[in-house]
Amino acid sequence: MLAMLLWPGSPECYPTVARAAAMLTISPCCCRSAGRRYARRAALAVPAAAMLVMLLSLSPLQLRSPCR
């Protein structure tokens, strides 16, 4: 859903963005099982990974993809 809102076109053109959006929808119960020590690290890693994927998807290499 996030990939379709930000980037028009078919989801096949943006597999990394679609995969990142799917990873962000995973429930936070997996973070609870990791313990309190790693919960904060995991909570910081998810937004950082999402930002990295968004920056990489906006790179000139992605803009020249054959899907357009």
PQR file with spaces between the fields and no chain letter, atoms N, CA, C, O and H, PARSE charges and radii, in Angstrom:
ATOM       1  N    MET     1       0.827   -1.192    0.000 -0.4000 1.5000
ATOM       2  CA   MET     1       0.000    0.000    0.000 -0.0000 2.0000
ATOM       3  C    MET     1       0.873    1.258    0.000  0.5500 1.7000
ATOM       4  O    MET     1       0.616    2.203   -0.746 -0.5500 1.4000
ATOM       5  N    LEU     2       1.904    1.256    0.843 -0.4000 1.5000
ATOM       6  CA   LEU     2       2.800    2.401    0.905 -0.0000 2.0000
ATOM       7  C    LEU     2       3.516    2.613   -0.417  0.5500 1.7000
ATOM       8  O    LEU     2       3.665    3.745   -0.879 -0.5500 1.4000
ATOM       9  H    LEU     2       2.112    0.488    1.449  0.4000 1.0000
ATOM      10  N    ALA     3       3.957    1.521   -1.023 -0.4000 1.5000
ATOM      11  CA   ALA     3       4.661    1.635   -2.299 -0.0000 2.0000
ATOM      12  C    ALA     3       3.746    2.164   -3.388  0.5500 1.7000
ATOM      13  O    ALA     3       4.186    2.933   -4.243 -0.5500 1.4000
ATOM      14  H    ALA     3       3.836    0.601   -0.648  0.4000 1.0000
ATOM      15  N    MET     4       2.490    1.767   -3.372 -0.4000 1.5000
ATOM      16  CA   MET     4       1.559    2.225   -4.405 -0.0000 2.0000
ATOM      17  C    MET     4       1.192    3.688   -4.198  0.5500 1.7000
ATOM      18  O    MET     4       0.920    4.395   -5.169 -0.5500 1.4000
ATOM      19  H    MET     4       2.133    1.143   -2.678  0.4000 1.0000
ATOM      20  N    LEU     5       1.180    4.161   -2.942 -0.4000 1.5000
ATOM      21  CA   LEU     5       0.849    5.555   -2.698 -0.0000 2.0000
ATOM      22  C    LEU     5       1.992    6.480   -3.114  0.5500 1.7000
ATOM      23  O    LEU     5       1.757    7.556   -3.662 -0.5500 1.4000
ATOM      24  H    LEU     5       1.401    3.587   -2.154  0.4000 1.0000
ATOM      25  N    LEU     6       3.229    6.057   -2.851 -0.4000 1.5000
ATOM      26  CA   LEU     6       4.365    6.922   -3.134 -0.0000 2.0000
ATOM      27  C    LEU     6       4.864    6.815   -4.564  0.5500 1.7000
ATOM      28  O    LEU     6       5.303    7.806   -5.148 -0.5500 1.4000
ATOM      29  H    LEU     6       3.420    5.182   -2.405  0.4000 1.0000
ATOM      30  N    TRP     7       4.797    5.622   -5.127 -0.4000 1.5000
ATOM      31  CA   TRP     7       5.331    5.395   -6.462 -0.0000 2.0000
ATOM      32  C    TRP     7       4.250    4.830   -7.367  0.5500 1.7000
ATOM      33  O    TRP     7       3.870    3.671   -7.202 -0.5500 1.4000
ATOM      34  H    TRP     7       4.440    4.817   -4.653  0.4000 1.0000
ATOM      35  N    PRO     8       3.743    5.603   -8.313 -0.5600 1.5000
ATOM      36  CA   PRO     8       2.734    5.077   -9.230  0.2800 2.0000
ATOM      37  C    PRO     8       3.322    4.020  -10.145  0.5500 1.7000
ATOM      38  O    PRO     8       4.514    4.046  -10.453 -0.5500 1.4000
ATOM      39  N    GLY     9       2.499    3.109  -10.571 -0.4000 1.5000
ATOM      40  CA   GLY     9       2.960    2.034  -11.443 -0.0000 2.0000
ATOM      41  C    GLY     9       2.706    0.694  -10.796  0.5500 1.7000
ATOM      42  O    GLY     9       2.175    0.608   -9.689 -0.5500 1.4000
ATOM      43  H    GLY     9       1.531    3.088  -10.322  0.4000 1.0000
ATOM      44  N    SER    10       3.089   -0.342  -11.497 -0.4000 1.5000
ATOM      45  CA   SER    10       2.837   -1.679  -10.977 -0.0000 2.0000
ATOM      46  C    SER    10       3.808   -2.002   -9.854  0.5500 1.7000
ATOM      47  O    SER    10       4.947   -1.535   -9.875 -0.5500 1.4000
ATOM      48  H    SER    10       3.521   -0.272  -12.397  0.4000 1.0000
ATOM      49  N    PRO    11       3.382   -2.797   -8.868 -0.5600 1.5000
ATOM      50  CA   PRO    11       4.262   -3.146   -7.749  0.2800 2.0000
ATOM      51  C    PRO    11       5.473   -3.952   -8.188  0.5500 1.7000
ATOM      52  O    PRO    11       6.473   -3.988   -7.471 -0.5500 1.4000
ATOM      53  N    GLU    12       5.411   -4.605   -9.353 -0.4000 1.5000
ATOM      54  CA   GLU    12       6.547   -5.391   -9.815 -0.0000 2.0000
ATOM      55  C    GLU    12       7.748   -4.511  -10.133  0.5500 1.7000
ATOM      56  O    GLU    12       8.888   -4.976  -10.102 -0.5500 1.4000
ATOM      57  H    GLU    12       4.598   -4.576   -9.935  0.4000 1.0000
ATOM      58  N    CYS    13       7.497   -3.248  -10.437 -0.4000 1.5000
ATOM      59  CA   CYS    13       8.589   -2.340  -10.766 -0.0000 2.0000
ATOM      60  C    CYS    13       9.403   -1.971   -9.533  0.5500 1.7000
ATOM      61  O    CYS    13      10.558   -1.562   -9.651 -0.5500 1.4000
ATOM      62  H    CYS    13       6.572   -2.871  -10.463  0.4000 1.0000
ATOM      63  N    TYR    14       8.820   -2.112   -8.373 -0.4000 1.5000
ATOM      64  CA   TYR    14       9.473   -1.683   -7.145 -0.0000 2.0000
ATOM      65  C    TYR    14       9.479   -2.817   -6.120  0.5500 1.7000
ATOM      66  O    TYR    14       8.836   -2.699   -5.077 -0.5500 1.4000
ATOM      67  H    TYR    14       7.882   -2.445   -8.277  0.4000 1.0000
ATOM      68  N    PRO    15      10.191   -3.914   -6.393 -0.5600 1.5000
ATOM      69  CA   PRO    15      10.140   -5.056   -5.471  0.2800 2.0000
ATOM      70  C    PRO    15      10.747   -4.745   -4.113  0.5500 1.7000
ATOM      71  O    PRO    15      10.269   -5.260   -3.102 -0.5500 1.4000
ATOM      72  N    THR    16      11.790   -3.914   -4.058 -0.4000 1.5000
ATOM      73  CA   THR    16      12.408   -3.641   -2.763 -0.0000 2.0000
ATOM      74  C    THR    16      11.513   -2.781   -1.895  0.5500 1.7000
ATOM      75  O    THR    16      11.452   -2.980   -0.682 -0.5500 1.4000
ATOM      76  H    THR    16      12.178   -3.496   -4.879  0.4000 1.0000
ATOM      77  N    VAL    17      10.817   -1.826   -2.495 -0.4000 1.5000
ATOM      78  CA   VAL    17       9.913   -0.975   -1.731 -0.0000 2.0000
ATOM      79  C    VAL    17       8.729   -1.785   -1.236  0.5500 1.7000
ATOM      80  O    VAL    17       8.306   -1.634   -0.090 -0.5500 1.4000
ATOM      81  H    VAL    17      10.867   -1.664   -3.480  0.4000 1.0000
ATOM      82  N    ALA    18       8.192   -2.644   -2.091 -0.4000 1.5000
ATOM      83  CA   ALA    18       7.072   -3.485   -1.676 -0.0000 2.0000
ATOM      84  C    ALA    18       7.497   -4.439   -0.572  0.5500 1.7000
ATOM      85  O    ALA    18       6.737   -4.688    0.364 -0.5500 1.4000
ATOM      86  H    ALA    18       8.536   -2.767   -3.022  0.4000 1.0000
ATOM      87  N    ARG    19       8.708   -4.975   -0.675 -0.4000 1.5000
ATOM      88  CA   ARG    19       9.202   -5.893    0.357 -0.0000 2.0000
ATOM      89  C    ARG    19       9.404   -5.150    1.671  0.5500 1.7000
ATOM      90  O    ARG    19       9.097   -5.688    2.735 -0.5500 1.4000
ATOM      91  H    ARG    19       9.325   -4.773   -1.435  0.4000 1.0000
ATOM      92  N    ALA    20       9.916   -3.920    1.616 -0.4000 1.5000
ATOM      93  CA   ALA    20      10.115   -3.142    2.841 -0.0000 2.0000
ATOM      94  C    ALA    20       8.786   -2.796    3.490  0.5500 1.7000
ATOM      95  O    ALA    20       8.659   -2.831    4.714 -0.5500 1.4000
ATOM      96  H    ALA    20      10.165   -3.482    0.752  0.4000 1.0000
ATOM      97  N    ALA    21       7.789   -2.458    2.665 -0.4000 1.5000
ATOM      98  CA   ALA    21       6.469   -2.162    3.216 -0.0000 2.0000
ATOM      99  C    ALA    21       5.867   -3.396    3.863  0.5500 1.7000
ATOM     100  O    ALA    21       5.202   -3.291    4.894 -0.5500 1.4000
ATOM     101  H    ALA    21       7.892   -2.429    1.671  0.4000 1.0000
ATOM     102  N    ALA    22       6.090   -4.566    3.273 -0.4000 1.5000
ATOM     103  CA   ALA    22       5.585   -5.799    3.871 -0.0000 2.0000
ATOM     104  C    ALA    22       6.306   -6.104    5.174  0.5500 1.7000
ATOM     105  O    ALA    22       5.690   -6.605    6.115 -0.5500 1.4000
ATOM     106  H    ALA    22       6.630   -4.651    2.436  0.4000 1.0000
ATOM     107  N    MET    23       7.601   -5.811    5.246 -0.4000 1.5000
ATOM     108  CA   MET    23       8.349   -6.056    6.479 -0.0000 2.0000
ATOM     109  C    MET    23       7.888   -5.133    7.595  0.5500 1.7000
ATOM     110  O    MET    23       7.918   -5.512    8.766 -0.5500 1.4000
ATOM     111  H    MET    23       8.102   -5.404    4.481  0.4000 1.0000
ATOM     112  N    LEU    24       7.462   -3.926    7.245 -0.4000 1.5000
ATOM     113  CA   LEU    24       7.013   -2.985    8.264 -0.0000 2.0000
ATOM     114  C    LEU    24       5.671   -3.376    8.858  0.5500 1.7000
ATOM     115  O    LEU    24       5.317   -2.909    9.941 -0.5500 1.4000
ATOM     116  H    LEU    24       7.437   -3.618    6.294  0.4000 1.0000
ATOM     117  N    THR    25       4.916   -4.226    8.167 -0.4000 1.5000
ATOM     118  CA   THR    25       3.610   -4.628    8.675 -0.0000 2.0000
ATOM     119  C    THR    25       3.693   -5.812    9.619  0.5500 1.7000
ATOM     120  O    THR    25       2.674   -6.232   10.168 -0.5500 1.4000
ATOM     121  H    THR    25       5.203   -4.606    7.288  0.4000 1.0000
ATOM     122  N    ILE    26       4.900   -6.369    9.824 -0.4000 1.5000
ATOM     123  CA   ILE    26       5.054   -7.494   10.744 -0.0000 2.0000
ATOM     124  C    ILE    26       4.732   -7.019   12.155  0.5500 1.7000
ATOM     125  O    ILE    26       5.147   -5.934   12.562 -0.5500 1.4000
ATOM     126  H    ILE    26       5.728   -6.028    9.378  0.4000 1.0000
ATOM     127  N    SER    27       3.994   -7.831   12.895 -0.4000 1.5000
ATOM     128  CA   SER    27       3.579   -7.437   14.239 -0.0000 2.0000
ATOM     129  C    SER    27       4.785   -7.324   15.163  0.5500 1.7000
ATOM     130  O    SER    27       5.779   -8.027   14.977 -0.5500 1.4000
ATOM     131  H    SER    27       3.656   -8.712   12.564  0.4000 1.0000
ATOM     132  N    PRO    28       4.705   -6.444   16.158 -0.5600 1.5000
ATOM     133  CA   PRO    28       5.848   -6.241   17.054  0.2800 2.0000
ATOM     134  C    PRO    28       6.056   -7.360   18.062  0.5500 1.7000
ATOM     135  O    PRO    28       6.909   -7.226   18.939 -0.5500 1.4000
ATOM     136  N    CYS    29       5.308   -8.465   17.972 -0.4000 1.5000
ATOM     137  CA   CYS    29       5.483   -9.550   18.934 -0.0000 2.0000
ATOM     138  C    CYS    29       6.860  -10.187   18.782  0.5500 1.7000
ATOM     139  O    CYS    29       7.408  -10.706   19.754 -0.5500 1.4000
ATOM     140  H    CYS    29       4.615   -8.574   17.259  0.4000 1.0000
ATOM     141  N    CYS    30       7.423  -10.155   17.589 -0.4000 1.5000
ATOM     142  CA   CYS    30       8.759  -10.733   17.405 -0.0000 2.0000
ATOM     143  C    CYS    30       9.802   -9.913   18.154  0.5500 1.7000
ATOM     144  O    CYS    30      10.832  -10.447   18.564 -0.5500 1.4000
ATOM     145  H    CYS    30       6.978   -9.733   16.799  0.4000 1.0000
ATOM     146  N    CYS    31       9.545   -8.625   18.333 -0.4000 1.5000
ATOM     147  CA   CYS    31      10.484   -7.799   19.092 -0.0000 2.0000
ATOM     148  C    CYS    31      10.407   -8.122   20.581  0.5500 1.7000
ATOM     149  O    CYS    31      11.412   -8.038   21.287 -0.5500 1.4000
ATOM     150  H    CYS    31       8.708   -8.191   18.000  0.4000 1.0000
ATOM     151  N    ARG    32       9.217   -8.494   21.062 -0.4000 1.5000
ATOM     152  CA   ARG    32       9.060   -8.827   22.469 -0.0000 2.0000
ATOM     153  C    ARG    32       9.833  -10.082   22.834  0.5500 1.7000
ATOM     154  O    ARG    32      10.400  -10.166   23.924 -0.5500 1.4000
ATOM     155  H    ARG    32       8.400   -8.563   20.488  0.4000 1.0000
ATOM     156  N    SER    33       9.863  -11.057   21.938 -0.4000 1.5000
ATOM     157  CA   SER    33      10.556  -12.301   22.241 -0.0000 2.0000
ATOM     158  C    SER    33      12.066  -12.113   22.269  0.5500 1.7000
ATOM     159  O    SER    33      12.779  -12.941   22.837 -0.5500 1.4000
ATOM     160  H    SER    33       9.403  -10.989   21.053  0.4000 1.0000
ATOM     161  N    ALA    34      12.559  -11.052   21.672 -0.4000 1.5000
ATOM     162  CA   ALA    34      13.997  -10.796   21.663 -0.0000 2.0000
ATOM     163  C    ALA    34      14.487  -10.269   23.004  0.5500 1.7000
ATOM     164  O    ALA    34      15.693  -10.250   23.251 -0.5500 1.4000
ATOM     165  H    ALA    34      11.980  -10.380   21.211  0.4000 1.0000
ATOM     166  N    GLY    35      13.598   -9.849   23.855 -0.4000 1.5000
ATOM     167  CA   GLY    35      13.982   -9.321   25.164 -0.0000 2.0000
ATOM     168  C    GLY    35      14.071   -7.819   25.155  0.5500 1.7000
ATOM     169  O    GLY    35      14.143   -7.189   24.100 -0.5500 1.4000
ATOM     170  H    GLY    35      12.618   -9.864   23.655  0.4000 1.0000
ATOM     171  N    ARG    36      14.064   -7.246   26.352 -0.4000 1.5000
ATOM     172  CA   ARG    36      14.088   -5.785   26.459 -0.0000 2.0000
ATOM     173  C    ARG    36      15.399   -5.192   25.956  0.5500 1.7000
ATOM     174  O    ARG    36      15.433   -4.053   25.490 -0.5500 1.4000
ATOM     175  H    ARG    36      14.005   -7.758   27.209  0.4000 1.0000
ATOM     176  N    ARG    37      16.462   -5.957   26.051 -0.4000 1.5000
ATOM     177  CA   ARG    37      17.767   -5.438   25.646 -0.0000 2.0000
ATOM     178  C    ARG    37      17.813   -5.131   24.151  0.5500 1.7000
ATOM     179  O    ARG    37      18.420   -4.144   23.736 -0.5500 1.4000
ATOM     180  H    ARG    37      16.434   -6.882   26.430  0.4000 1.0000
ATOM     181  N    TYR    38      17.176   -5.974   23.345 -0.4000 1.5000
ATOM     182  CA   TYR    38      17.228   -5.806   21.894 -0.0000 2.0000
ATOM     183  C    TYR    38      15.994   -5.109   21.329  0.5500 1.7000
ATOM     184  O    TYR    38      15.960   -4.796   20.138 -0.5500 1.4000
ATOM     185  H    TYR    38      16.683   -6.776   23.682  0.4000 1.0000
ATOM     186  N    ALA    39      14.992   -4.863   22.147 -0.4000 1.5000
ATOM     187  CA   ALA    39      13.755   -4.251   21.649 -0.0000 2.0000
ATOM     188  C    ALA    39      14.004   -2.832   21.151  0.5500 1.7000
ATOM     189  O    ALA    39      13.473   -2.428   20.116 -0.5500 1.4000
ATOM     190  H    ALA    39      15.020   -5.118   23.114  0.4000 1.0000
ATOM     191  N    ARG    40      14.806   -2.085   21.884 -0.4000 1.5000
ATOM     192  CA   ARG    40      15.067   -0.705   21.473 -0.0000 2.0000
ATOM     193  C    ARG    40      15.872   -0.670   20.179  0.5500 1.7000
ATOM     194  O    ARG    40      15.624    0.163   19.306 -0.5500 1.4000
ATOM     195  H    ARG    40      15.238   -2.413   22.724  0.4000 1.0000
ATOM     196  N    ARG    41      16.834   -1.576   20.061 -0.4000 1.5000
ATOM     197  CA   ARG    41      17.643   -1.643   18.843 -0.0000 2.0000
ATOM     198  C    ARG    41      16.781   -2.010   17.638  0.5500 1.7000
ATOM     199  O    ARG    41      16.953   -1.456   16.552 -0.5500 1.4000
ATOM     200  H    ARG    41      17.036   -2.252   20.770  0.4000 1.0000
ATOM     201  N    ALA    42      15.853   -2.947   17.837 -0.4000 1.5000
ATOM     202  CA   ALA    42      14.968   -3.347   16.740 -0.0000 2.0000
ATOM     203  C    ALA    42      14.016   -2.214   16.372  0.5500 1.7000
ATOM     204  O    ALA    42      13.708   -2.018   15.197 -0.5500 1.4000
ATOM     205  H    ALA    42      15.713   -3.397   18.719  0.4000 1.0000
ATOM     206  N    ALA    43      13.551   -1.469   17.374 -0.4000 1.5000
ATOM     207  CA   ALA    43      12.632   -0.358   17.107 -0.0000 2.0000
ATOM     208  C    ALA    43      13.323    0.748   16.318  0.5500 1.7000
ATOM     209  O    ALA    43      12.671    1.452   15.547 -0.5500 1.4000
ATOM     210  H    ALA    43      13.802   -1.628   18.329  0.4000 1.0000
ATOM     211  N    LEU    44      14.615    0.910   16.499 -0.4000 1.5000
ATOM     212  CA   LEU    44      15.350    1.921   15.738 -0.0000 2.0000
ATOM     213  C    LEU    44      15.758    1.417   14.364  0.5500 1.7000
ATOM     214  O    LEU    44      15.907    2.206   13.431 -0.5500 1.4000
ATOM     215  H    LEU    44      15.144    0.338   17.125  0.4000 1.0000
ATOM     216  N    ALA    45      15.939    0.112   14.233 -0.4000 1.5000
ATOM     217  CA   ALA    45      16.407   -0.445   12.966 -0.0000 2.0000
ATOM     218  C    ALA    45      15.326   -0.424   11.894  0.5500 1.7000
ATOM     219  O    ALA    45      15.633   -0.240   10.717 -0.5500 1.4000
ATOM     220  H    ALA    45      15.818   -0.529   14.991  0.4000 1.0000
ATOM     221  N    VAL    46      14.063   -0.608   12.279 -0.4000 1.5000
ATOM     222  CA   VAL    46      12.982   -0.672   11.287 -0.0000 2.0000
ATOM     223  C    VAL    46      12.802    0.661   10.566  0.5500 1.7000
ATOM     224  O    VAL    46      12.779    0.666    9.336 -0.5500 1.4000
ATOM     225  H    VAL    46      13.812   -0.758   13.236  0.4000 1.0000
ATOM     226  N    PRO    47      12.671    1.802   11.267 -0.5600 1.5000
ATOM     227  CA   PRO    47      12.557    3.072   10.522  0.2800 2.0000
ATOM     228  C    PRO    47      13.817    3.410    9.727  0.5500 1.7000
ATOM     229  O    PRO    47      13.729    3.993    8.647 -0.5500 1.4000
ATOM     230  N    ALA    48      14.985    3.050   10.254 -0.4000 1.5000
ATOM     231  CA   ALA    48      16.220    3.331    9.521 -0.0000 2.0000
ATOM     232  C    ALA    48      16.279    2.519    8.236  0.5500 1.7000
ATOM     233  O    ALA    48      16.707    3.025    7.198 -0.5500 1.4000
ATOM     234  H    ALA    48      15.056    2.577   11.132  0.4000 1.0000
ATOM     235  N    ALA    49      15.854    1.262    8.298 -0.4000 1.5000
ATOM     236  CA   ALA    49      15.840    0.425    7.093 -0.0000 2.0000
ATOM     237  C    ALA    49      14.827    0.945    6.086  0.5500 1.7000
ATOM     238  O    ALA    49      15.083    0.936    4.882 -0.5500 1.4000
ATOM     239  H    ALA    49      15.506    0.850    9.141  0.4000 1.0000
ATOM     240  N    ALA    50      13.678    1.400    6.573 -0.4000 1.5000
ATOM     241  CA   ALA    50      12.661    1.938    5.669 -0.0000 2.0000
ATOM     242  C    ALA    50      13.168    3.200    4.972  0.5500 1.7000
ATOM     243  O    ALA    50      12.920    3.403    3.783 -0.5500 1.4000
ATOM     244  H    ALA    50      13.469    1.408    7.552  0.4000 1.0000
ATOM     245  N    MET    51      13.875    4.040    5.717 -0.4000 1.5000
ATOM     246  CA   MET    51      14.412    5.263    5.115 -0.0000 2.0000
ATOM     247  C    MET    51      15.492    4.924    4.088  0.5500 1.7000
ATOM     248  O    MET    51      15.566    5.553    3.033 -0.5500 1.4000
ATOM     249  H    MET    51      14.076    3.875    6.682  0.4000 1.0000
ATOM     250  N    LEU    52      16.326    3.931    4.396 -0.4000 1.5000
ATOM     251  CA   LEU    52      17.368    3.530    3.457 -0.0000 2.0000
ATOM     252  C    LEU    52      16.772    2.993    2.165  0.5500 1.7000
ATOM     253  O    LEU    52      17.246    3.320    1.077 -0.5500 1.4000
ATOM     254  H    LEU    52      16.265    3.420    5.253  0.4000 1.0000
ATOM     255  N    VAL    53      15.735    2.171    2.280 -0.4000 1.5000
ATOM     256  CA   VAL    53      15.086    1.621    1.089 -0.0000 2.0000
ATOM     257  C    VAL    53      14.454    2.735    0.270  0.5500 1.7000
ATOM     258  O    VAL    53      14.512    2.711   -0.960 -0.5500 1.4000
ATOM     259  H    VAL    53      15.349    1.906    3.164  0.4000 1.0000
ATOM     260  N    MET    54      13.847    3.717    0.946 -0.4000 1.5000
ATOM     261  CA   MET    54      13.214    4.811    0.220 -0.0000 2.0000
ATOM     262  C    MET    54      14.265    5.649   -0.511  0.5500 1.7000
ATOM     263  O    MET    54      14.047    6.059   -1.651 -0.5500 1.4000
ATOM     264  H    MET    54      13.800    3.736    1.945  0.4000 1.0000
ATOM     265  N    LEU    55      15.392    5.902    0.136 -0.4000 1.5000
ATOM     266  CA   LEU    55      16.445    6.679   -0.523 -0.0000 2.0000
ATOM     267  C    LEU    55      17.033    5.925   -1.706  0.5500 1.7000
ATOM     268  O    LEU    55      17.311    6.520   -2.748 -0.5500 1.4000
ATOM     269  H    LEU    55      15.569    5.569    1.062  0.4000 1.0000
ATOM     270  N    LEU    56      17.223    4.617   -1.551 -0.4000 1.5000
ATOM     271  CA   LEU    56      17.762    3.827   -2.656 -0.0000 2.0000
ATOM     272  C    LEU    56      16.782    3.731   -3.815  0.5500 1.7000
ATOM     273  O    LEU    56      17.188    3.688   -4.976 -0.5500 1.4000
ATOM     274  H    LEU    56      16.997    4.134   -0.705  0.4000 1.0000
ATOM     275  N    SER    57      15.500    3.698   -3.502 -0.4000 1.5000
ATOM     276  CA   SER    57      14.511    3.582   -4.572 -0.0000 2.0000
ATOM     277  C    SER    57      14.374    4.886   -5.352  0.5500 1.7000
ATOM     278  O    SER    57      13.899    4.879   -6.488 -0.5500 1.4000
ATOM     279  H    SER    57      15.170    3.733   -2.558  0.4000 1.0000
ATOM     280  N    LEU    58      14.781    5.992   -4.761 -0.4000 1.5000
ATOM     281  CA   LEU    58      14.721    7.277   -5.456 -0.0000 2.0000
ATOM     282  C    LEU    58      16.016    7.605   -6.191  0.5500 1.7000
ATOM     283  O    LEU    58      16.139    8.684   -6.770 -0.5500 1.4000
ATOM     284  H    LEU    58      15.167    5.997   -3.838  0.4000 1.0000
ATOM     285  N    SER    59      16.978    6.691   -6.175 -0.4000 1.5000
ATOM     286  CA   SER    59      18.255    6.934   -6.832 -0.0000 2.0000
ATOM     287  C    SER    59      18.073    6.975   -8.351  0.5500 1.7000
ATOM     288  O    SER    59      17.089    6.437   -8.859 -0.5500 1.4000
ATOM     289  H    SER    59      16.877    5.814   -5.705  0.4000 1.0000
ATOM     290  N    PRO    60      18.986    7.592   -9.080 -0.5600 1.5000
ATOM     291  CA   PRO    60      18.869    7.672  -10.548  0.2800 2.0000
ATOM     292  C    PRO    60      18.837    6.308  -11.224  0.5500 1.7000
ATOM     293  O    PRO    60      18.242    6.174  -12.293 -0.5500 1.4000
ATOM     294  N    LEU    61      19.460    5.293  -10.630 -0.4000 1.5000
ATOM     295  CA   LEU    61      19.429    3.962  -11.232 -0.0000 2.0000
ATOM     296  C    LEU    61      18.012    3.416  -11.271  0.5500 1.7000
ATOM     297  O    LEU    61      17.615    2.783  -12.249 -0.5500 1.4000
ATOM     298  H    LEU    61      19.943    5.403   -9.762  0.4000 1.0000
ATOM     299  N    GLN    62      17.247    3.655  -10.214 -0.4000 1.5000
ATOM     300  CA   GLN    62      15.872    3.166  -10.172 -0.0000 2.0000
ATOM     301  C    GLN    62      14.982    3.968  -11.120  0.5500 1.7000
ATOM     302  O    GLN    62      14.033    3.427  -11.688 -0.5500 1.4000
ATOM     303  H    GLN    62      17.569    4.169   -9.419  0.4000 1.0000
ATOM     304  N    LEU    63      15.286    5.248  -11.291 -0.4000 1.5000
ATOM     305  CA   LEU    63      14.458    6.080  -12.162 -0.0000 2.0000
ATOM     306  C    LEU    63      14.594    5.676  -13.626  0.5500 1.7000
ATOM     307  O    LEU    63      13.710    5.967  -14.432 -0.5500 1.4000
ATOM     308  H    LEU    63      16.057    5.687  -10.830  0.4000 1.0000
ATOM     309  N    ARG    64      15.691    5.010  -13.977 -0.4000 1.5000
ATOM     310  CA   ARG    64      15.881    4.574  -15.356 -0.0000 2.0000
ATOM     311  C    ARG    64      15.429    3.138  -15.573  0.5500 1.7000
ATOM     312  O    ARG    64      15.845    2.514  -16.548 -0.5500 1.4000
ATOM     313  H    ARG    64      16.409    4.774  -13.323  0.4000 1.0000
ATOM     314  N    SER    65      14.595    2.597  -14.700 -0.4000 1.5000
ATOM     315  CA   SER    65      14.167    1.201  -14.831 -0.0000 2.0000
ATOM     316  C    SER    65      13.261    1.033  -16.052  0.5500 1.7000
ATOM     317  O    SER    65      12.590    1.986  -16.447 -0.5500 1.4000
ATOM     318  H    SER    65      14.256    3.104  -13.908  0.4000 1.0000
ATOM     319  N    PRO    66      13.227   -0.152  -16.655 -0.5600 1.5000
ATOM     320  CA   PRO    66      12.417   -0.380  -17.859  0.2800 2.0000
ATOM     321  C    PRO    66      10.920   -0.447  -17.582  0.5500 1.7000
ATOM     322  O    PRO    66      10.137   -0.578  -18.523 -0.5500 1.4000
ATOM     323  N    CYS    67      10.504   -0.364  -16.344 -0.4000 1.5000
ATOM     324  CA   CYS    67       9.077   -0.454  -16.021 -0.0000 2.0000
ATOM     325  C    CYS    67       8.329    0.812  -16.398  0.5500 1.7000
ATOM     326  O    CYS    67       7.108    0.780  -16.548 -0.5500 1.4000
ATOM     327  H    CYS    67      11.140   -0.258  -15.580  0.4000 1.0000
ATOM     328  N    ARG    68       9.023    1.912  -16.553 -0.4000 1.5000
ATOM     329  CA   ARG    68       8.335    3.172  -16.857 -0.0000 2.0000
ATOM     330  C    ARG    68       7.948    3.270  -18.291  0.5500 1.7000
ATOM     331  O    ARG    68       7.362    4.270  -18.705 -0.5500 1.4000
ATOM     332  H    ARG    68      10.015    1.939  -16.431  0.4000 1.0000
